[in-house]
Structures are given as C-alpha cells and as structure tokens.
Amino acid sequence: MKIMNPSAVDPEKGQSAERWEQQLRKGSLEMATLAALWTGRLYGLEIIRRFEDSSQLALTEGTIYPILSRLKNEGLLASEWVEAQAGHPRKYYWLTGAGRARLKHMAETWTEFSRELGRLIRPVIEARKEEVMK
Amino acid sequence: MTPSREQELKIDNYLRKFRQCLPSMPIADQEEIIREISVHIRESAQQPNASVDEILHRLGPAENLASEYAQDRLIERASASFSPLLIVRATLELARRGVEGLAVFLGVITGYAFGGGLLLTAALKPIFPRQTGLWIGPGVFDFGIHEPRYAAPVHEVLGWWYIPVAFWLGSFFVWLTTYGIRRFLRRSKQSRPLFNRGQIGMNHI
C-alpha cells in the first residue's frame, strides 16, 4: 500500500502540486468509504484493503476510522460487532437508507463535476500526450 | 503471526496514548473506538511479515488520530449545546477549516460580544448610573458605558429603563447567536461538502 509521506516530494511536481494531489485523494474519501459499502457490509480493515486495490485512494489507515465514526453519527452508516469464530471480533458497517441516498447524490455530483472539469482540461491532456509522443 | 512481548508493549503504549488524547465522551463510545483501533492493530499484526511499527506508522501518531475524533465530537456536542463557550470552541475549529468557517467564527464572536456587552452594561448601570445609558441627540446615537461626554441637547433617554432594555436586547443577541450557530452546525453536519479541509488536512497523509 502506498503511504503518502509529506517529506517525500517529487521534485518534478513540486510541493504544492504534491499537496494538492494528496488533498484531492483525502477529500474524496468520504464518498469512497460510502461507495466501498455499496455492495455489502465490510469492516474497517476490509475497506482499507479495498482502497489498497485502487492505488489512487492511498491513505494512512488511521484516516478511515474517524470517517466511519462520523458517517455513523450522521446516520449514513450502521454498525455491529460480530464475533469471529477464530481471531478478533470485527465491527461491520453497512449503508443505511440515508447513506444510500447520500451516496447516490454524491455520485451524481461527482460525475457531473468531473465531466465538466474533464472537458476543461482536455486540451491540456492532449498537449501533454503530444509532448510525450515527441 | 502473534505479536511478541515487545510488540505487545508498543501496541499497549499506542493505545494508552490514544485513550489519553480522546475527547470526553460517554465511556461506552470511547471503549468502542479504542476496541476498533485495537482490533485493527492486532488483526493487521497477524498478517505474514507484518511489522507492528509499520502498522502503527500507517495509523499515524496516536494524538493525531484522537484529534480527528475530537474535532468531530466538538462540533457534534456544540450543535446540541447552549453553552457559548462550547459553541465558540466549535466555531474556532470551523475557522481553521476554511473561509466559511472563519466568517461563522467572526459572526459568533461579534454576536456574543454585542449581546454580552449589553448584559454587562445592564449589570453595571446601578454602579455607574451617570456613565451608563443611551444618549440621543443631533447626530448622536450612543449607548454603553463611558465617561459623560455630551452636552445638551444630547441627553440620556432611558434612565433606569436602560437596565431592562439592555438586559432584554443582550439576552436576545446571545440567544440569536446561539440559535443561529446551532442551526448552522446541524445543517453543516447534514450537508458536509465533498472537499472538507477537516478531511484533507495533512495530519494523516
């Protein structure tokens, strides 16, 4: 799992670009956490592993638990401790009705936002591709 | 892999520090949070080639992790509280998160300063009767407490009525500020923006 380290700055990007990238990832974590639970119930470590599969969602692991706690307090998630037959008990989370509705709204907003932004930055991406081709 | 005695000690130290830094909350909530973090560490430590140091590093410093819970808890408590002190602390936290929060914080400070100031002058009127009041005259509308500085035709208009008027107005502004900010905090909890500086702080990156 890629751990972002503020002291490790890519000299090509510069510190502010690196920070922006990290903020972008962390800023979308609330939606990503809800989305990870869309298909069913998961516990904290499983959500983290799901994020590991999507390398763009790199985070330190401690970030996820306060988000889960906040989402639960807001009524978007429900949780339950389940005793494992072997090993440790696990606290499973799942989306409530309000959580599913919030996630749908977030997903629509995100899609619209990224489409508009994608349209704006398309010339930049194309110029970048041409640079790489040369 | 079961953690060694030395690793267990590191885990216990981390959890002890985490517990100390957690905000005040019902014991059951606190225990549940600690239990969840504890299970995370111990289950991660059972993975092949797992390192407790690496697991704790990934979690971030115990005080930073606890402060994430503390910030949310503070805003949660303030949204259900009538304590001006708690509300000011919560809005100070919001002010650290962005421009909107800063505007809210300044509004709260202004509201409480104005309301509290009126209440204070109402209480001081019996002690400084000549220096406290509402002065009205050509181009003058002044109220509060200061040395007498106006000559006729400017004059103090309320007399002892200043006490109930200032008390009522001061109470109204304190209530209005408290009510307004509670509504704001509840609304902001329900419509948390996608990009919230509370989440995108650098503490845990």
Interface residues (C-beta under 8 A of the other chain):
Chain A: M1 I3 M4 N5 P6 R19 Q22 Q23 K26 G27 S28 L29 E30 M31 G44 L45 L59 T60 E61 G62 T63 Y65 P66 I67 S69 R70 N73 E74 G87 H88 P89 R90 K91 M106 T109 W110
Chain B: E32 I33 R35 E36 I37 V39 H40 R42 E43 S44 Q46 I55 H57 R58 L59 G60 N64 L65 E68 Y69 D72 E76 K189 Q190 R192 L194 F195 N196 Q199 I200 G201 M202 H204 I205
